[in-house]
Amino acid sequence: MRNHAAILAAAERLFAETDDGPGVSTEDIAAAAGVGKGTIFRAFGDRAGLLRAVYDARVETLRATSHDSGSPASPRDQVHALLQGVVQAKIAHRQLVLALEDATGQRKAETLFESPPYQWVHGTLQELLGPLLEERMPPAWVAHVLLSALRADLLEHLLTNDAMTKQEILDSIRLLVDQILGPAT
């Protein structure tokens, strides 16, 4: 258990300190945690499993925040709040999320769509969108479309290559949701 916590702390620290999330290796994490590479594989299965464990802690914070702060007044406000929270978490931890999305793409056992954090956010969005879409579009599809606009690699590109600010991204996501849902009633 002590090694497990040391590995998670080392991984989180390395991702916070780097500008190249996918470049942080299992060997780097093992050295920073003071364990052998085999310990990581025994504890987490593979690099993607380790990254998932670190990211799951971030998602738990998002879940707790969405439940503890009380639900916004309307389902539309809840959609906005959830997507804004996802964007902020991905930007705050973007090197970790970039590495995770890269590792998940290389991993055959689980796709991004099958990952528990994605399924939680997608399921929550789908549930909130159902009554708002009034059968105009399938809520599951709209939830996937909205989440595709929040991929870490896209956010990274927008922040670095297109020089958008975090606030501009947040405002654009809000506008996108409002365009999809139509006028508020």
N, C-alpha and C positions, 0 to 999 in steps of 0.2 A: 504494500500500500504506500509506503514511503517513497519507493522508486516511482510509482505511478504519479504521485503528486509532484515529484521532482522533475519528471519528464514533461508533464503538462506545463509546469511553471517555466521550464527552460524553453520549450517550444513557443509559448506565448511571448516570452521576453525576446527571443530571436526574431520572431515575426514583427514585433513592435519596433525593433531596431533596424530593420532592413528596408531597402528599396526594391528588393528582388525576392518576393515571397516564394515563387517556384524554385529559386536557387538555394533555398535553405534545405540542406540534405538531412537525411536520417542520421548520418554520421555527425553532422554539426550538432544536432539536438542531443544525441547520446553523449557527446563530449561535454556539452554545456550542463547536462544533468548528472554527469559523473557516473554513467552506466555504460554497459556494452550495447552495441547495436542489437544483439539478440534479445536483450531485455525489452526493447521497444517492440520487437516483433511478437514476443510472447504476450506482452500486455495489450497490444493494439492490433495485431494481425499484420498490418502493413502501414506504409506512410499515410495512405488515405485514411485509414482507421484512426491514426494518431491525430491527423488534422481535423477529422470529424469530431473527435473527443474535445479538442480545444475549441472548435467552433460551436459545439453543442452548448458549452458554458455560456457563450455569447447569446445564443438563441434563448436559453433559459432566462437570461436577463430581460430579453425582449418580451417573452411570454409573461414573466412576472410583472413587468411594467404595464403591459396591456391589460392585465387582470387587476392589479393593485390600484391603478390610478382611477378606476371606475370607468365604465364605458362611456364614450362620447354620446351625445344626445341622439344621434341617428345612425343608421347603418352606413350612410354615405360618409359621415364623419369618421366612423370606425374604419372604413376602407382607407380614407386619407391617412388616418393616424397609423394604421398598420404599415402601409407602404412607406410613409415618411420614416417610421422606425427602422424598417428594413434598409432603406437607403442610408440612413445615418449610421447604422451598425456596420454595413458593408464598407462605407467610406472610412469609418474609424478603424476598422480592422482589415483594410483592403489587401494588404500583403498576405495575410492569412487566408482570406477568401479567394484571392487569385490562385494561391497554391492549392487550396482545396478544390476549386473548380478544375484546375489542371490535373490534379491527382485523380479526381473522380472520373474525368474523361478517359484516363488511361486504365482505370480499374474496370475489370470485366464483371465483377460481382454486383456492383451497384452503380446505377446512373445517377446523375444529379436529380432527376425526377423521382427516383426511388428513395432518396435520402430523407431521413426523418425531419430535418428542419424544413426542407422544401415542401414535403407533404403537409406539415403542420401549417405553414404559411398559405399554401395553395388551398387546403381544405377550409381554412378560416376565411380566406377571400371568397371562395366559391359559395360558402354559406351566406356571407354578407351580400354578395352580388345578386344572388338568386332573386329576391324580391325587387331589387332595384332595376334589374334588366327586363322584368315583366315578360319573359319568354321571347324577347327580341333577338337575343343571342344566347348560346349555351354558356352558363356561368363558369363551367370548368375550362372552356376554351379561353374566355376573357381573362380568367385568373392566370392562365399560362401566358397569355399575351402580355399582361401587365408585368408579370415576373420576368419575362424575357427582357424587358426594358430596364431591369435592375441587375442584370448580370454584372459581376465584378469586373470582367474584362471591358465591358462597355463603359461602366462608370470610370474606370481607370483611363480609358481613351478620352472620354469627355473632359475629365479633369486635366489631363496632361496635353493631349494633342489639340483638342478643341478649346482649351482654356476656359471651360465653364467653371463657375464657382459651385460650391455645394448648394448654396441657396438657389442658384439658377436651375440646378438639377431638381431640387425639391419642388420648386415652383412649376417646372415643366411636367413633372409627374402628376402634380395636382391638376394641371390643365388637361393632361391626357385623360385622367379619370373622369373629369367633368365632361369632356367631349364624348367619351364612350357612354356615360350614363345619361347625358342629356340634361336639360334644365332641372334644377332642384324644385321640388314641389312643396 
